[in-house]
Amino acid sequence: MVSSLLLCVVALITILVTIWIRKWRNPKFANGTLPPGSMGLPLIGETLELLFPSHSLDLHPFIKKRIQKYGPVFKTNFAGRPVVITTDSEINHHLFLQEGRSVEMWYLDTFAKLFNMDGESKPTGFGAVHRYVRSIVLNHFGTESLKNKLLPEIYTFVDLTLQKWTNQDSISVKESVASMVFDCTAKQMIGYDSTKSNEKLSEKFTSILQGLMSFPINIPGTAFHRVLQESKKITNMIREKINEKQKIPNKTDQDLLDQAVREMRTEAFVTEDFVVHFIFGALFASFESISSTITLAFKLLSDHPRVVEELRAEHEAILSKRDKSEEGSSSLSWDEYKSMPFTLQVINETLRLANVSPGLLRRAMKDIQVNGYTIPAGWTIMVATSAQQLNPKTYDDPMAFNPWRWKDLDSSVISKNFMPFGGGMRQCAGADFTRAFMTIFFHVLVTKYSWVKVKGGNKIGRTPFLDFGDGINIKVLNKE
């Protein structure tokens, strides 16, 4: 009797679990047809496949295989959250134009908990808040600031850094470049001076990045717990900076945080928490995107000496055109910076291949119709810009490093198929700063220094973020 009852209970549980799994894998939607795809395993979805590392700069296999199987738009599930991934340039362009109407900025749980620190996926909104964020970033890192202040400061910072590298037998490019980029941007944002700090904040951001694509389980010993602990230390440091600046009344704005602290007195939404998380996110974004792209550039340039030759020729030509009164100048003028077409081609080609992240996340605010399918309200959308930038229909031989291709690409094609800084009204306000930093770095590197690769650079892939495997080590030399 007991054994029969037990068998009945087991059978009932098996039936219920089977029904649950079937519903998970085949979600129903009454208002239209969902895109094709798989929801993966219950609760974890297809997250493990997304995190599985590849060993190529090519599009991550998770996305590439599903494009081949389902087409340019497909559904999946990451850590229990339904997601639609779109690799279609026209659809992606349209979605970016719908910011604030049918889509909004969104984060998966790991990112939300990290950048908001409250576990809620609340995107930075539109309206006054969005305008404020763009305004303050552009004020300190936009075109006018680059013209009037930043170009010579970046030049000096880069030159001093490269000179220090010549004193070492070899440097690990990713770690060294990340430290340089962080120290430079942190000085402009919060007045951070790495020479006077007991801790290397760039190392904490590196640790955070390594654990970012982990399940959001905050239990001691997990990667995500370590991420939160490190991020808490950084946000506490930013709070201390805010408190220090608040104690100095009528302080002249010398960095971005000075302005934010001053405006905490006049703008209702500019609270201490808002400023802390905004600064944290801005530091993280600039630190990872610029350092990864420059690191990849070292790999690509080392493998393509002809590109280095033309790059050096362009920059040496700029120096040779200077008047005698300008000879010995320790920086670039704005006109010189804007007269480097081949350098811009090298930067664009590196950004295209880098694809630092697989895509940009949005959330459907209402049901959205695309290609005969419906993206339900509340679902996450990944705009897979990486697929657009490696599309063989747009870029001939897309895996080849070919800066010269940019001479012949039509501007309308570029606008919809090259989005390293996002698109629409949410395009990164730091785009000009990123290009300027890379340009100045290349200028100083090829006119005053040379380098040889010592080891590494053979295991570059995606996790799905750009990953350098065994790293890249180089020896930097003063130019003879």
C-alpha positions in Angstrom: 0.0 0.0 0.0 2.8 2.4 1.0 4.9 1.5 -2.0 1.9 2.1 -4.4 1.2 5.5 -2.8 4.9 6.4 -3.2 4.8 5.4 -6.8 1.7 7.5 -7.4 3.4 10.5 -5.8 6.6 10.0 -7.9 4.5 9.7 -11.0 2.6 12.9 -10.2 5.7 14.8 -9.6 7.2 13.5 -12.8 4.2 14.6 -14.8 4.1 18.1 -13.2 7.9 18.6 -13.8 7.4 17.4 -17.4 4.6 19.9 -18.0 6.6 22.6 -16.4 9.7 21.9 -18.5 7.5 21.8 -21.7 5.9 25.2 -20.8 9.3 26.6 -20.1 10.7 25.5 -23.5 7.6 26.5 -25.4 6.2 29.8 -23.9 2.8 30.8 -25.1 2.0 34.3 -26.2 -1.6 35.1 -27.1 -0.9 38.4 -29.0 1.3 37.2 -31.8 4.0 34.7 -32.7 7.3 34.6 -30.7 10.5 34.5 -32.6 12.0 31.0 -33.1 14.6 29.8 -30.7 15.1 27.8 -27.5 14.6 28.8 -23.9 17.2 26.2 -22.7 17.1 24.6 -19.4 14.7 25.6 -16.6 15.8 28.5 -14.5 19.3 28.9 -16.1 18.1 29.0 -19.7 21.0 29.0 -22.2 23.3 31.0 -19.9 26.1 28.4 -19.8 26.4 28.3 -23.6 26.7 32.1 -23.7 29.5 32.0 -21.1 31.4 29.2 -22.8 34.6 30.8 -24.1 35.5 30.9 -27.8 39.0 31.2 -29.1 38.5 33.6 -32.0 37.7 37.2 -32.7 34.8 35.9 -34.8 31.2 36.3 -33.6 30.6 34.3 -30.4 29.5 30.8 -31.3 26.3 31.2 -29.2 25.1 33.9 -31.5 26.6 32.6 -34.8 25.0 29.1 -34.5 21.6 30.5 -33.7 21.7 32.9 -36.6 22.4 29.9 -38.9 19.6 27.9 -37.3 16.9 30.5 -36.6 17.7 33.6 -38.7 18.6 37.1 -37.6 16.0 37.3 -34.8 15.6 34.6 -32.2 14.5 34.1 -28.6 16.5 32.6 -25.7 16.7 32.8 -21.9 19.5 34.1 -19.7 19.4 33.2 -16.0 15.7 32.9 -16.1 15.0 36.1 -18.0 13.4 35.8 -21.5 15.5 37.5 -24.2 15.1 38.3 -27.9 18.4 38.7 -29.8 18.3 40.7 -33.0 21.2 40.8 -35.5 19.3 42.6 -38.2 20.8 46.1 -38.9 17.4 47.6 -40.0 15.6 46.3 -37.0 18.4 47.4 -34.7 18.5 50.9 -36.2 14.7 51.1 -35.7 14.9 50.0 -32.1 17.5 52.6 -31.3 15.2 55.2 -32.7 12.4 54.0 -30.4 14.3 54.8 -27.2 11.8 56.1 -24.6 8.8 55.1 -26.8 8.8 51.3 -27.2 12.1 50.3 -25.7 14.2 51.5 -22.7 17.7 50.9 -21.3 18.0 47.7 -19.4 20.4 45.4 -17.6 20.5 41.7 -16.8 20.5 41.0 -13.1 24.3 40.9 -12.6 24.7 44.3 -14.1 21.7 45.8 -12.3 22.9 44.7 -8.9 26.4 45.9 -9.6 25.6 49.3 -10.9 22.5 50.1 -8.8 23.6 48.1 -5.7 20.0 47.5 -4.7 19.3 44.4 -6.8 16.7 46.2 -9.0 16.9 46.5 -12.7 16.2 50.1 -12.9 17.7 51.7 -15.9 18.9 55.3 -15.9 15.8 57.0 -17.3 15.1 59.5 -20.0 14.0 63.1 -19.6 15.9 65.3 -17.2 18.1 62.6 -15.8 19.3 61.4 -19.2 19.9 64.9 -20.4 21.9 65.7 -17.2 24.1 62.6 -17.6 24.9 63.5 -21.3 25.4 67.1 -20.5 27.9 66.6 -17.6 29.9 64.0 -19.5 30.1 66.1 -22.6 31.0 69.1 -20.5 34.1 67.3 -19.3 34.9 64.9 -22.1 33.3 66.3 -25.2 34.7 68.2 -28.1 35.1 71.6 -26.4 36.9 70.1 -23.4 39.2 68.1 -25.7 40.0 71.3 -27.7 40.6 73.6 -24.7 42.0 71.3 -22.1 42.3 67.5 -22.5 44.5 67.0 -25.6 47.7 68.2 -23.9 46.9 66.6 -20.6 46.3 63.2 -22.3 49.5 63.6 -24.3 51.5 64.2 -21.2 49.9 61.4 -19.3 50.5 58.9 -22.2 54.1 60.0 -22.7 55.0 59.6 -19.1 53.4 56.2 -19.0 55.2 54.9 -22.1 58.5 56.3 -20.7 57.9 54.2 -17.5 57.2 51.2 -19.6 60.7 51.5 -21.3 62.3 50.9 -17.9 60.7 47.4 -17.7 61.9 44.2 -19.3 58.3 43.7 -20.5 54.8 44.8 -19.7 51.5 42.9 -19.7 49.6 45.1 -22.2 46.0 44.6 -20.9 46.9 45.3 -17.2 49.2 48.2 -18.0 46.9 49.9 -20.5 44.0 49.4 -18.2 45.9 51.1 -15.4 46.9 54.0 -17.6 43.4 54.5 -18.9 41.8 54.3 -15.5 44.3 56.6 -13.8 43.8 59.2 -16.6 40.0 59.1 -16.7 39.7 58.9 -12.9 41.8 62.0 -12.5 39.4 63.9 -14.8 36.3 62.4 -13.2 37.0 62.4 -9.5 40.5 64.0 -9.1 42.0 60.6 -8.3 45.8 60.5 -8.1 47.2 56.9 -8.3 50.6 58.0 -7.0 49.0 59.1 -3.7 46.6 56.2 -3.3 47.3 53.1 -1.1 45.2 50.9 -3.4 45.3 50.4 -7.2 41.6 51.0 -8.1 42.3 49.7 -11.6 43.0 46.3 -10.2 39.7 46.3 -8.4 37.9 47.1 -11.7 39.8 44.2 -13.4 38.6 41.9 -10.6 35.0 43.1 -11.1 35.2 42.5 -14.9 36.5 39.0 -14.4 33.4 38.0 -12.3 30.9 40.1 -14.1 29.4 37.4 -16.3 28.5 35.2 -13.4 25.2 34.1 -11.9 23.9 36.8 -9.5 24.2 34.6 -6.4 25.5 36.7 -3.5 27.0 33.9 -1.3 30.5 34.1 0.2 32.9 32.3 -2.1 31.0 32.9 -5.3 32.4 35.1 -8.1 29.5 37.5 -7.9 30.0 37.9 -4.1 33.5 39.0 -4.8 32.3 41.4 -7.5 29.9 43.1 -5.0 32.6 43.3 -2.3 35.1 45.0 -4.7 32.5 47.4 -6.1 31.4 48.3 -2.5 35.0 49.4 -1.8 35.1 51.6 -4.9 31.7 53.2 -4.2 32.8 53.9 -0.6 35.9 55.6 -2.0 33.7 57.8 -4.3 31.5 58.6 -1.3 34.6 59.7 0.6 35.5 61.9 -2.3 32.0 63.5 -2.3 32.3 64.2 1.4 35.7 65.8 1.0 34.4 68.1 -1.8 31.3 69.0 0.1 33.5 70.4 2.9 35.0 73.0 0.5 32.3 75.7 -0.2 32.3 77.5 -3.5 35.0 75.2 -4.9 35.9 75.8 -8.6 35.1 72.9 -10.8 38.3 71.0 -11.6 36.8 67.6 -12.4 33.4 66.1 -13.2 32.7 65.2 -9.5 33.2 68.9 -8.5 30.3 69.8 -10.8 28.1 66.9 -9.7 28.6 67.8 -6.0 27.8 71.4 -6.6 24.6 70.5 -8.5 23.5 68.1 -5.7 22.4 71.4 -4.0 20.2 72.5 -6.9 18.9 69.3 -8.8 16.5 67.2 -6.8 17.5 63.9 -8.6 21.2 64.5 -8.2 21.5 62.7 -4.9 24.6 61.2 -3.4 23.5 57.7 -4.4 22.9 58.9 -7.9 26.3 60.5 -8.2 28.1 57.4 -6.7 26.5 55.0 -9.1 26.8 57.3 -12.1 30.5 57.8 -11.5 31.1 54.1 -10.9 29.4 53.2 -14.2 31.3 55.9 -16.1 34.6 54.8 -14.7 33.9 51.1 -15.5 32.7 51.9 -19.1 35.8 53.9 -20.0 38.2 51.6 -18.3 37.1 48.5 -20.1 36.3 49.7 -23.6 39.4 51.8 -24.2 41.9 49.4 -22.6 40.5 46.4 -24.4 40.6 48.2 -27.8 44.1 49.4 -27.4 45.3 46.0 -26.2 43.8 44.4 -29.3 45.4 47.1 -31.4 48.9 46.0 -30.2 48.1 42.5 -31.3 46.8 43.6 -34.7 49.6 46.1 -35.3 52.3 43.6 -34.3 50.9 41.2 -36.9 50.6 43.9 -39.6 53.9 45.9 -40.0 52.6 47.6 -43.2 49.8 49.3 -41.1 52.4 50.5 -38.6 54.5 51.9 -41.4 51.7 54.0 -42.8 50.5 55.0 -39.3 54.0 56.2 -38.5 54.4 58.0 -41.8 51.1 59.9 -41.2 52.2 61.1 -37.7 55.7 62.0 -38.7 54.3 64.0 -41.6 52.3 66.1 -39.1 55.5 66.8 -37.1 57.4 67.8 -40.2 54.7 70.3 -41.2 55.0 72.3 -38.0 56.4 75.8 -38.1 59.8 76.4 -36.5 57.9 78.2 -33.7 56.0 74.9 -33.0 58.9 72.6 -33.1 59.4 70.7 -29.9 55.8 71.1 -29.0 54.8 68.4 -26.5 51.3 67.9 -27.7 49.0 67.9 -30.7 46.9 70.9 -31.8 43.3 70.4 -32.5 43.9 70.9 -36.3 46.6 68.3 -36.2 44.4 65.9 -34.3 41.7 66.3 -37.0 44.1 65.7 -39.9 44.8 62.0 -39.4 42.5 60.0 -41.8 44.5 56.8 -41.7 44.7 56.8 -37.9 40.9 57.1 -37.8 40.7 54.2 -40.2 42.9 52.1 -37.9 40.8 53.0 -34.9 37.5 52.2 -36.6 38.9 48.9 -37.9 40.1 48.0 -34.4 36.8 49.0 -32.8 34.9 46.9 -35.4 36.9 43.8 -34.7 37.1 44.4 -30.9 33.3 44.3 -30.3 34.1 44.6 -26.6 30.6 43.4 -25.6 28.3 41.2 -27.7 25.5 43.7 -27.8 23.4 46.3 -26.1 20.5 45.6 -23.9 17.0 47.1 -24.0 13.6 46.2 -22.6 10.3 46.2 -24.5 8.0 48.7 -23.0 5.1 47.3 -25.1 4.6 44.6 -27.6 6.9 45.2 -30.6 6.4 43.7 -34.1 9.5 42.7 -36.0 9.8 40.6 -39.1 6.4 39.0 -38.5 7.2 38.2 -34.9 6.2 39.8 -31.6 8.6 40.8 -28.8 6.3 40.8 -25.7 6.3 43.8 -23.4 8.7 43.2 -20.5 11.1 41.0 -22.4 14.8 41.9 -22.7 16.2 42.7 -26.1 19.8 42.2 -27.0 20.7 44.4 -30.0 23.7 42.3 -31.2 25.8 45.1 -32.7 28.7 42.6 -32.8 27.0 40.6 -35.5 26.5 43.7 -37.6 30.2 44.6 -37.4 31.3 41.2 -38.5 28.7 40.7 -41.3 30.3 39.5 -44.5 27.5 41.1 -46.5 28.7 44.5 -45.3 32.4 44.0 -44.7 34.4 42.0 -47.3 36.4 39.3 -45.5 35.2 40.6 -42.1 37.8 38.8 -39.9 40.7 40.5 -41.8 42.4 43.6 -40.2 42.1 46.0 -43.1 42.0 49.7 -42.2 42.0 50.7 -45.9 38.5 49.3 -46.3 37.1 52.4 -44.6 38.0 54.6 -47.6 35.3 52.9 -49.7 32.5 52.3 -47.2 29.4 54.4 -47.7 28.5 56.6 -44.8 24.9 55.3 -44.8 26.1 51.8 -44.5 28.4 52.7 -41.7 25.7 54.5 -39.7 23.6 51.3 -39.5 26.4 48.7 -39.3 29.1 50.2 -37.2 27.9 51.0 -33.6 30.9 50.7 -31.2 29.3 53.4 -29.1 25.7 52.4 -29.4 23.1 54.2 -31.4 20.2 56.6 -31.2 19.8 59.0 -28.3 21.7 56.6 -26.0 24.9 56.8 -28.0 27.9 56.9 -25.6 28.7 60.5 -24.7 32.3 59.5 -24.3 32.8 58.5 -27.9 34.9 61.6 -28.8 37.1 61.1 -25.8 37.7 57.5 -26.6 38.8 58.3 -30.2 40.9 61.2 -29.0 42.7 59.1 -26.3 43.4 56.3 -28.8 44.7 58.8 -31.4 47.0 60.5 -29.0 48.2 57.2 -27.7 49.1 56.0 -31.3 50.7 59.4 -32.0 53.0 59.2 -29.0 53.7 55.5 -29.5 54.8 55.7 -33.2 56.7 59.1 -33.0 58.7 58.6 -29.8 58.7 54.8 -29.2 58.8 51.4 -30.7 57.9 48.0 -29.3 58.4 44.3 -29.9 56.1 41.5 -28.8 57.6 39.3 -26.2 54.9 36.6 -25.9 51.2 36.0 -26.0 48.4 37.2 -28.2 47.6 33.7 -29.5 44.5 32.9 -27.5 42.2 36.0 -28.1 38.6 35.1 -28.0 35.2 35.9 -26.4 33.6 35.0 -23.1 31.3 36.6 -24.6 33.3 39.8 -23.8 36.6 40.3 -25.5 39.1 38.0 -23.7 42.9 37.9 -24.1 43.6 34.4 -22.8 47.2 34.2 -21.9 47.6 37.9 -22.4 50.0 39.9 -24.5 53.5 41.0 -23.3 55.6 43.6 -25.1 58.9 45.4 -24.6 58.6 49.2 -25.2 61.8 51.0 -26.5 62.7 54.6 -27.0 62.7 55.3 -30.7 66.2 55.6 -32.1 
